[in-house]
Amino acid sequence: VADRSQELGTNHLGMGQAFPDRTDMVGKLIAEGDKVMIQFLLSATNTSSLFGNLPSNGPVGAWEVGVHTFEGTYWKEGWWFGDDIGMLLQIGAPGEFLVP
């Protein structure tokens, strides 16, 4: 999804602005040493464009996972894995966005 939105010039219209009422409900949090893994359910209403697609004004939800490394209290590295395709399907994104 990120590659396709970059091709279309819509990367600036990502998850943050598409779901202003976003709520993340933590499912699991695992911490060991300098590593932290978090699983959460993103729940929101799609009231603004997601990657250039018209808003559905309907509810959406998808599980996401974050894997992070810390040095003391400094956040050194973070990776987020989310169901972007699932979110696009929930808002009714056209097929040509998903598959060029």
C-alpha positions in Angstrom: 0.0 0.0 0.0 2.8 2.4 0.9 4.5 1.9 -2.5 1.2 2.4 -4.4 0.3 5.5 -2.5 3.8 6.9 -3.1 3.3 6.2 -6.9 0.0 8.2 -6.7 1.5 11.0 -4.6 -0.9 10.3 -1.7 1.5 9.2 1.0 0.7 12.4 3.0 -3.0 11.1 3.3 -2.2 8.2 5.7 -3.7 6.6 8.8 -3.2 9.6 11.1 -5.4 12.1 9.3 -7.9 9.6 7.9 -9.2 8.5 11.3 -9.3 11.6 13.7 -11.3 9.7 16.3 -8.9 6.7 16.3 -8.8 4.6 19.5 -6.1 1.9 20.0 -7.1 -0.9 22.3 -4.1 -2.9 23.5 -4.4 -6.6 23.2 -0.9 -7.7 24.3 2.2 -6.0 25.5 5.4 -7.9 25.9 8.7 -6.4 27.1 12.0 -8.2 27.6 15.3 -6.4 28.0 15.5 -3.5 25.5 12.7 -4.9 23.2 8.9 -4.2 23.4 6.2 -5.8 21.3 2.6 -4.4 21.3 -0.5 -5.7 19.6 -3.5 -3.4 19.4 -6.8 -3.0 17.6 -7.2 0.3 15.7 -10.8 1.4 15.8 -12.1 4.6 14.2 -14.4 6.3 11.8 -13.1 7.1 8.3 -14.0 10.8 8.0 -11.1 11.9 5.8 -9.2 10.6 2.7 -7.1 7.5 3.2 -4.3 7.5 0.7 -6.4 9.6 -1.7 -9.5 7.5 -1.5 -12.8 9.1 -0.6 -13.8 8.7 3.0 -16.5 6.2 3.8 -17.7 7.9 6.9 -18.1 4.4 8.3 -16.4 2.5 11.1 -13.2 0.6 10.5 -11.0 -1.6 12.6 -7.8 -3.6 12.1 -5.2 -5.3 14.2 -1.7 -3.8 14.2 1.6 -4.9 15.8 4.6 -2.7 16.8 8.1 -4.0 17.6 10.5 -1.6 19.2 14.0 -1.3 20.6 15.0 1.0 23.4 18.3 2.3 24.8 17.4 3.3 28.4 14.4 5.6 28.0 15.4 6.5 24.4 13.2 4.9 21.6 15.9 3.7 19.2 14.0 1.8 16.6 10.4 1.0 15.8 8.5 -1.1 13.2 4.8 -1.0 12.7 2.9 -3.8 10.9 -0.8 -3.2 10.1 -3.6 -4.4 7.9 -3.5 -1.5 5.5 -5.2 -3.5 2.8 -7.9 -4.5 5.2 -8.5 -0.9 6.0 -8.7 0.1 2.3 -11.2 -2.8 1.7 -13.3 -1.6 4.6 -13.6 1.9 3.1 -14.4 0.6 -0.3 -11.2 1.7 -2.1 -11.3 0.9 -5.8 -9.4 -2.1 -7.1 -7.1 0.0 -9.3 -5.6 1.5 -6.1 -4.9 -1.9 -4.6 -3.5 -3.5 -7.8 -2.0 -1.2 -10.5 
